Amino acid sequence: MLTLTGVRIRPSDKVQYFDANGISLVLGERVIVETWDGEQEGTVVIAPDQALHSDLRGPLAKVLRKALPG
């Protein structure tokens, strides 16, 4: 089942939605996601348990992994 999470690549960017891919995520956590520009690091701004419903259509890119600290 698809689990949505909202990620912001840069602080001024709009929120992009990704499939959490079975990864347990919390607000503020840094993650690596697949974008049109390749892999990028972003911040979780909408945790998977906060996204209850969506009208998004089509396949979503996935969160690849949590980012390493530092």
Secondary structure, 3 states (H helix, E strand, C coil): CCCEEEEECCCCCCCEEEECCCCCCCCCCEEEEEECCEEEEEEEEECHHHCCCCCCCCCCCEEEEECCCC
